[in-house]
Each structure stands twice: as C-alpha cells, then as structure tokens.
Amino acid sequence: MTKETYDLVAEQFLNATDEDVVDAYTDAYAGRTVFAGGPDWDVDVACDLRVGGVWSIRSAPPDGAAYRETNRFTVVDRPRRLAFESALTMPDGSTVRRDVDVTFRSVGGRE
C-alpha cells in the first residue's frame, strides 16, 4: 500500500513569545475549547510534551459517540518544532493515521 503525502501550510500571526505560542498550542485546558465541536460537547485533553509522550484528545457531542485522537511526540524542539504520529478514531470506528510536523517561527515579534 502506498502512503499518500500532503503538505498543508497554515499561518497565524500572534503577538506572543515563541514559548507562549507552543504552550497555547499544547495546553490541555485550552484544548477543551479548541477541540469542542460545540459549547455543550464533552472534551478531555491531556498532553505529555516530551519525545515519546502522548497528547490525547477525546471529544463527544451530547448523547453521541466520541472522536478520539492519540498523538505520540517524535520531535520536541521547543519552541521551534513539534512532530507527532497521530491516529484519529471516528465514532464509526474508522481511523485516520497521519504524521504531523509543526514549525513555529518568529516574524519580528516578541522573542
């Protein structure tokens, strides 16, 4: 089976330090809002930010089955880069696997 590769570039400019941006990206408390599909969704997030550590996300609508995402960090080069292997399991039991590489960079902002 051939593995397909896609590149996605997304940019967000923030008035924050590099460290603050990485913290916000992986913060478990913030993740409860970011990964909710609606205001009444039940969301649990835990993040062990280290190589081999797991970032787990469970998100479920009211009276519905949960989406579960398990990410295992392969690179933690704080505050420049994070990489992880991800498995997203849908409520129907199907799973999407992907390798994710996130790069953070300063653009003349705070250091």
C-alpha positions as CSV (number, residue, x, y, z in Angstrom):
1,M,0.0,0.0,0.0
2,T,1.3,3.4,-1.0
3,K,1.2,6.1,1.7
4,E,-0.1,9.4,0.4
5,T,1.6,12.6,1.4
6,Y,0.0,16.0,1.7
7,D,1.5,19.3,2.7
8,L,-0.6,21.9,4.4
9,V,0.7,25.3,5.4
10,A,-1.3,27.4,7.8
11,E,-0.1,30.8,9.2
12,Q,-1.3,32.6,12.3
13,F,0.4,35.7,13.5
14,L,0.3,36.3,17.2
15,N,1.7,39.0,19.5
16,A,3.3,36.5,21.9
17,T,6.7,34.9,22.7
18,D,7.6,31.7,21.0
19,E,7.3,29.8,24.3
20,D,3.8,31.2,24.9
21,V,2.7,30.0,21.4
22,V,3.9,26.5,22.0
23,D,2.3,26.5,25.4
24,A,-1.0,27.6,24.0
25,Y,-0.9,25.1,21.2
26,T,-0.5,22.1,23.6
27,D,-2.3,23.4,26.6
28,A,-4.8,20.8,27.9
29,Y,-7.2,23.4,29.3
30,A,-7.3,25.5,26.1
31,G,-7.7,22.2,24.2
32,R,-11.1,21.6,25.9
33,T,-12.3,24.7,23.9
34,V,-10.3,24.2,20.7
35,F,-11.4,20.6,20.2
36,A,-15.1,21.0,21.1
37,G,-17.5,20.9,18.2
38,G,-20.0,22.9,20.2
39,P,-20.5,24.6,23.6
40,D,-22.0,21.5,25.2
41,W,-19.5,18.9,23.9
42,D,-17.7,16.8,26.5
43,V,-13.9,17.1,25.9
44,D,-10.9,15.6,27.7
45,V,-7.4,16.6,26.8
46,A,-4.0,15.5,28.3
47,C,-0.6,16.4,27.0
48,D,2.8,14.9,28.0
49,L,5.1,17.2,26.0
50,R,8.2,15.1,25.6
51,V,9.6,12.7,22.9
52,G,7.5,9.5,23.4
53,G,4.9,11.5,25.3
54,V,1.2,11.3,24.4
55,W,-1.2,14.1,23.6
56,S,-4.7,12.5,23.8
57,I,-8.0,14.2,22.9
58,R,-11.5,12.8,23.4
59,S,-14.4,14.9,22.1
60,A,-18.0,13.9,22.1
61,P,-21.3,15.7,21.3
62,P,-24.2,15.4,23.8
63,D,-25.6,11.9,23.7
64,G,-23.1,11.0,20.9
65,A,-20.1,8.8,20.3
66,A,-16.7,10.2,20.9
67,Y,-13.9,11.2,18.5
68,R,-10.6,10.0,19.9
69,E,-7.2,11.3,18.8
70,T,-3.9,9.9,20.1
71,N,-0.7,11.7,19.2
72,R,2.8,10.4,20.1
73,F,5.5,13.0,20.0
74,T,8.5,12.1,17.9
75,V,10.2,15.6,18.0
76,V,10.0,18.2,20.7
77,D,12.4,21.0,19.8
78,R,10.8,23.7,21.9
79,P,9.9,26.4,20.9
80,R,10.7,25.8,17.2
81,R,9.2,22.5,16.2
82,L,6.9,19.7,17.2
83,A,6.3,16.4,15.3
84,F,4.0,13.6,16.2
85,E,2.4,10.5,14.9
86,S,-1.4,10.8,15.0
87,A,-4.3,8.4,15.0
88,L,-7.8,9.9,14.9
89,T,-10.6,7.3,15.5
90,M,-14.0,8.4,14.4
91,P,-17.3,7.4,16.1
92,D,-17.9,4.7,13.4
93,G,-14.6,3.0,14.4
94,S,-12.6,4.1,11.3
95,T,-9.1,5.5,11.9
96,V,-7.1,8.1,10.1
97,R,-3.4,7.9,10.6
98,R,-1.0,10.8,9.8
99,D,2.4,12.2,10.6
100,V,2.2,15.9,11.7
101,D,5.1,18.3,11.7
102,V,4.5,21.8,13.2
103,T,7.1,24.6,12.9
104,F,6.9,27.8,14.9
105,R,8.9,30.8,13.9
106,S,9.2,34.4,15.0
107,V,8.4,37.1,12.5
108,G,9.8,40.3,14.0
109,G,7.6,39.9,17.1
110,R,8.4,39.3,20.7
111,E,11.3,36.9,21.4
